[in-house]
């Protein structure tokens, strides 16, 4: 009986100490969204549960290993004790009730993170190997849409991200916002976030998406509504200016579609061939032929990347992009300027 | 093992490797017109030729060597066949990897079948088909040579499985050390974009190594599980062998060409999808992806047929008096794991086959543009791959339950409950798969029932933990090396267990999913549920197989070096995971401040490798030089320890009858089994 009392006290002591320790370690990153609150609350509950379960098993085990160890010269067996049905029933039925209770709480917890504001701002998100493309609500006056590879959000305003992918599965994750959602080609998935803290964060892809998965990271800026509106207005002006020349439009499209993730514009070796000095140069293909990188070749390579593969890039397949003829010409015009 | 044959083997490895390299380089140059010194084709031929020549030097042209020669010839012949047809149809005959993708796939398939024919495992069946008789049971020659060709003895096959598993652990572990080194600091250090190996850049090579680490370890675990079950189960139920000895040998040997295919995936351009192989990414990866799919598909056969055999053996071949509730507890675990392996493995084979067909024939099963659904793949894949985790851990938990009573000298507390909890875990395991997909875009509300079912796993698992603690409580506890690993297994598996429910809570999992938290949690469950018990089982049954025991001192060094390093490793993983470290990334942002943590993780990784190296040396040295241990080393009640070690070829010369409970330690005068000869000898 003495053993049971000592172990009981030790279990309580160890679980309390572990909980305090885990709590003090402050394991979650900064919380910057309304969705983080229920999730962090659940984590605290889990800290208690994990500490208690760990103590419940490890304390009596370590206690036994010390107290009931075989002493030097001791022979013989332990007490013959085959089991106890009451105990077995208790330690299967109590956990059963507990896990069902946890599941009920967990379901409520989930619904809290899913709560929707009908007036949420809608941003369309496209995952691209290996960049993010964010399309903001159209300007009511002109109907123009700002497209950027940065996510700008006003604080304390719920945003509904309507997400899809142009190639493979990606996953949207800002650790400070907690919630995560995959982007699936051919369909839209949704994620609601209400930023609650101004600051600079980063969105990264959490679902393995190929060679440069690790580098699919773009800035997220949470600002006041005024700052957000000012940024949006400024981007609109920039977009209008850029669209006035083919080279400018090309540069804008290249930035929006994350082409720089693979193609450098300074001659550096990347995942795809560099664009520096590409136009007009002679390119060696993997089947041994050579071809001059003219308008036709570059256009074909964008629309049907595997038609002609440049030597050294056999193991990396580029996704097919769909652009209008005007946009294709603009991109070629931009590449022409890279010398 | 003769030193001169090992020397000859390495010499031939180098020579044949060089010849293969030259041939590959030449073939590549024929097609591309340039020399690619780190290219795939040269490497593939180096691998195939070198590997085969190594066994030729060691063993001569028979058994495994003949199988490998057949596989190489079959692969090339199959690939040439398809290339010829493509040339006739005026399709592209050659691709970036010399042969085109369909040619490689068909060649690899023919290679596997050729291996099976070459190694001689279908010879008996072939003779039966022609109406010829074969001996019922072959006697093996004594010595090490029987391990390199087909044997029908379950003990030989068990050891073949175990040693292959250890080899793959070494390969998979080496891959982990390479990418762990790259992760030691932020920024890319040596796997840079200008790095080239097997036609892959640094980040691509990182992804390939990381993906193969996963799958090679999984195959190694499946083989390790089969190893223990094959060696132990027939012995402890009093059978002479498995129910179907030829099927048993087939199940082992088919895993060998599968392992070769997995290594081929490394050199044929690799693949960057992780072991999960999600399309559309896996529909776009290089040819290595197909080798991976085909390798796993082939290894799956091993798993299914092995499981079938275990179930048949346990159902039909138990000793007299061994009722269901008097079976050794490890047998219950083997049955539970075999039920899963027999019925779920088909789903991973199917899901991988569908992607193979999507790539080869343009069938858009998972291609959104053709009306396919990429999320469907995840359902099919996890329907096997979650229960698979229980295939890995249930035998390990069985080892814990089997060994605990021996070392605490007390009966197993709640035998029936532990036995039933294995089945409980196996059954609940079938309805939890979608908890891997909480962020996948599956129906939002369907996630809730999967949270319920996932949490339910805690109940039978809890029964096991509580019963183990009650078993230990009040015992007379001894702690030789196997018991140390059993205790380590309980603690580490507990850590894996308690870090599970946070993942089951859907909302919290939206943060935890695809982070290092999950990596830490998973490694805890697998080390606690498989790796620690596997080592415990090897230290425990080693004397049974060899008549010698492994060195205690180095066994303890292995334990005390591995355990703290491993705990630090997984705690570190979980910590950075919570703080925002994504999994499966070649690099991380220095601004996250994880550099120090990753450096520590890398050091821990190398310490674990060092401890396993110590184990390997101890293992191979003890075969010849270990302390002789012919008797009942652990003072166990189990029948296999009541006969001399090493175990005779047909196990028990006289059959035994079960006359008591298996774990009645501390009950004076009680016996578990009684040998028929003892009665007969008295008069």
Interface residues (C-beta under 8 A of the other chain):
Chain A: X27 X28 X29 X38 X39 X42 X43 X46 X49 X50 X53 X54 X57 X58 X60 X61 X64 X65 X68 X69 X70 X74 X76 X77 X78 X79 X80 X81 X82 X83 X84 X87 X88 X91 X92 X95 X96 X99 X100 X102 X103 X106 X107 X109 X110 X112 X113 X114 X167 X168 X169 X171 X173 X175 X178 X179 X180 X181 X182 X184 X185 X186 X187 X189 X202 X204 X205 X206 X207 X208 X209 X210 X211 X212 X213 X214 X215 X217 X269 X270 X271 X286 X287 X288 X309 X311 X314 X315 X316 X317
Chain B: X31 X32 X33 X34 X96 X97 X193 X194 X199 X200 X201 X203 X204 X207 X269 X270 X272 X273 X274 X276 X278 X280 X281 X284 X285 X286 X368 X369 X373 X374 X375 X408 X409 X410 X411 X413 X414 X415 X416 X417 X439 X440 X441 X444 X447 X448 X451 X452 X455 X456 X458 X459 X460 X462 X463 X465 X466 X467 X468 X469 X470 X472 X473 X474 X475 X476 X477 X478 X479 X487 X490 X491 X494 X495 X497 X498 X499 X501 X502 X504 X505 X506 X507 X508 X510 X511 X513 X514 X515 X575 X578 X579 X580 X582 X584 X585 X586 X587 X588 X589 X661 X664 X665 X666 X667
